[in-house]
């Protein structure tokens, strides 16, 4: 890992995860202390459901406030957001959320690419994007777009991931800034927050 | 590079407005950008400027682009609990009116229209209701008028219909042929399909109920407010407004002009 001095100043963190993602996310986010100030926006693929219980599940295990990302609301510091089931989620230039029912991407809605590509445009070099375990190819293109816009990219070490397909698909088309196990990702997010806030 | 893209995108949207009067200027940026990027590959253009040249000089090309800029995904009885709430909470009040006018704004290819018409028929209200079904996309309106949907999707709608409190057999409402379901034409006897833009047009009738679902998510706050203003002006005293499951009046300046009737299902009533 780079030394702290090399780390950029980050305004927001986006995370994408699929199969095995709940456990990986609980490990990373559960380790963050109360008062973590950066916003974290998560797309987690779920089986087709109208309502998800992610907010309730994570609110019990994470020290930050947890919300579903609502259309046209501003991204607030220190908040953990989940994309609503059945809708794509994007971040606009004015740092507000927008929802969309456009076609599925990689059979998924919400899609990780959709969030990552829009957040890359909105935040540019002040975005950090994390791609975790999963069984499809979503997130790879989005991660590459984050890098093109000068943001930081982090991929879970495929050897450690519960399902390695998604991290490997990203590594096929993109050389991320960091390839890390879950614990290392948690530590890096803490370090990014310390520098930014 | 990215700076150029932003400029070109704005110019394209402006050109479309100036030439064809379709106003996408206050649509949510991220989604429009994504759809224009998709259009680039469909039109085999390498830049948005090239796409602009094409659609500016060729109305047929613009009509093709319009299909990519609008989102025609819809389903019948989408969010069944929403229709159940209309049936239980709104219909009893609608029954007190001698005649009813309903506006389905942004009806796309008609799924919401047929859902509403079926619900009203089962509640004995269809004969005294006029439905205005509006959209900006003429091809979507044509498709809505035809009322032909693939059997594959109709199977999913059947499940929705049952969950939405459907009282009959969904198959009574269509004739199946060659993998398609042709919906009963009498459902649309009192439906007027019309071209109408929430961005540029004004109110055309007084209504008792307006349904505008999964349209406002594509608008920015300013355009959302314009639409809410139209709905407010069109609705009669104590009229009903129903929205998509992720749409809300909470952040609008019209928020205090409506009260939630079934908040969870996005059913509002004019205060």
Boltz contact constraints between the chains, C-beta under 6 A:
constraints:
  - contact:
      token1: [A, 71]
      token2: [B, 217]
      max_distance: 6.0
  - contact:
      token1: [A, 71]
      token2: [B, 246]
      max_distance: 6.0
  - contact:
      token1: [A, 72]
      token2: [B, 221]
      max_distance: 6.0
  - contact:
      token1: [A, 72]
      token2: [B, 251]
      max_distance: 6.0
  - contact:
      token1: [A, 84]
      token2: [B, 246]
      max_distance: 6.0
  - contact:
      token1: [A, 87]
      token2: [B, 246]
      max_distance: 6.0
  - contact:
      token1: [A, 90]
      token2: [B, 30]
      max_distance: 6.0
  - contact:
      token1: [A, 92]
      token2: [B, 29]
      max_distance: 6.0
  - contact:
      token1: [A, 92]
      token2: [B, 30]
      max_distance: 6.0
  - contact:
      token1: [A, 93]
      token2: [B, 29]
      max_distance: 6.0
  - contact:
      token1: [A, 98]
      token2: [B, 28]
      max_distance: 6.0
  - contact:
      token1: [A, 98]
      token2: [B, 30]
      max_distance: 6.0
  - contact:
      token1: [A, 99]
      token2: [B, 217]
      max_distance: 6.0
  - contact:
      token1: [A, 99]
      token2: [B, 246]
      max_distance: 6.0
  - contact:
      token1: [A, 100]
      token2: [B, 31]
      max_distance: 6.0
  - contact:
      token1: [A, 101]
      token2: [B, 71]
      max_distance: 6.0
  - contact:
      token1: [A, 101]
      token2: [B, 73]
      max_distance: 6.0
  - contact:
      token1: [A, 101]
      token2: [B, 214]
      max_distance: 6.0
  - contact:
      token1: [A, 102]
      token2: [B, 71]
      max_distance: 6.0
  - contact:
      token1: [A, 118]
      token2: [B, 30]
      max_distance: 6.0
